[in-house]
Amino acid sequence: QVRLVESGGGLVQPGGSLRLSCAASGSIFLIYSMAWYRQAPGKQRELVASITRTGSTNYADAVKGRFTISRDNVKNTVYLQMNSLKAEDTAVYSCNAEVHVTFTSGVEVSWGQGTQVIVSS
């Protein structure tokens, strides 16, 4: 069983920065793509950023130029560096990963439980 655990959330002032981490553990043969999602109160969950195993990235328009996604394939960890934070960034941030559990098994998608980010004065 693969487990994803997020950390790094908290309260920050507008214009501030936070760095989120998501570590995968358990039965892992290989992790392909990893991504960060967020869901604000009263809104649908949206994709924030994604990254392939080789490092190709994709960002939502709302965070381009402010957020940076990265990963450490040795530690099976994905990061989200968030700069110039706005009140609109307030949400629960969750990570997910496409995990090849064993050499002979298929790919499964795993989700973390989420970490709260609040941007407020």
N, C-alpha and C positions, 0 to 999 in steps of 0.2 A: 504494500500500500504506500502510495506517495503522499507526502504531506508538505504543504506550503505554509510558511509562517511569515507574515509581514511584521515589520517593525519600523519605527522612526516617525510615526505620526504624532500629532500634538497640536498645540495652539501656537500660532505665529502671527505677527503683525503684518498688515499689507506691505508689500515690498520686501518682505523677508524671505528666507530660504529654509527648505527642509530637504532631507535626503531619506527616502524610503528604501528599505531593503526587503527582499523576499527570498528566503532560503528554502530550497527543496531538499527533502530527505526521504529516506526509505528505499524501496526497491526502484532503482533507476539504472537503466542501461545507457540511455542517452536522452537528452532534452533537446528538442528542436526549437520551436519558437517559444518566446516568453513575452508576456504583455502585462500592462497595467490598465485597469478599468477604474472608473469611479461612478458613484451614484450620489447625487445631491438630493436633499429632501424635496419630495414632490416631483422629481425628474426621473427619467429613465436612465438605466446604466449605459454608459458610453465608453468607447475605447479611447484611452488617452495616448498610449504609445505601445509599440510592439517592436520586437527585435528578433532577428533570425539567429541561428547558431553561428553564422559567419559574420554577423555584425550589421546587417542591413536593417535600417530603422524606418519607422513610420510614425507620424505624429498627427494628432487631431489639430485642426487649424487653430483652435483656441489656445493651444499651448506651444505652438511652434515658436522657437526663439527663446523660450523661457524654461522649458523642461528638457532634460536629457536622459534618455534611457541607455543603460549599459548592462553588461553581464560578465560574470566570471564563470567560465565553463568548468573550471576545476572545482570551485566551491558550489557549483549549481545554484548560483545566486544572481538575481536580477535587481538592479537599482533604478531608482527614479530620482534624479536631482531636480528639485523644483526651485527656481529662482523667480524673483519679481512676482511673488504670489499676490493674488487678488482675492477679494471676498468671494468672487464667483468660483474660485477653486475649492471652496469648502465642500467636502464630500467624504464619503467612505471610500477609500482606495483599496482595491483588491488586485492581487496578481493571479495570473494563471500561466500554465505551461503545458505544452504538448510533450508528453513523456512516453518514450519507448521503454516500457517497464523491463522487459527481458529481450534477449537476442531473438527469440522466436515469437514473441508476442507482438500485437499491434500497438498503435499509438492511442493513448488515453489523455484526456484533458483534465487537469487537476486545478482546483481553485483554493485560494487561501481564504481565511475568514474575514479579512479586511482590517484596515487601520484607519482611524478617524483623523482627518485633517481639518482644522478650523482656522480660517484666516479672518482675524477680527482685531480691531483696536481695543 
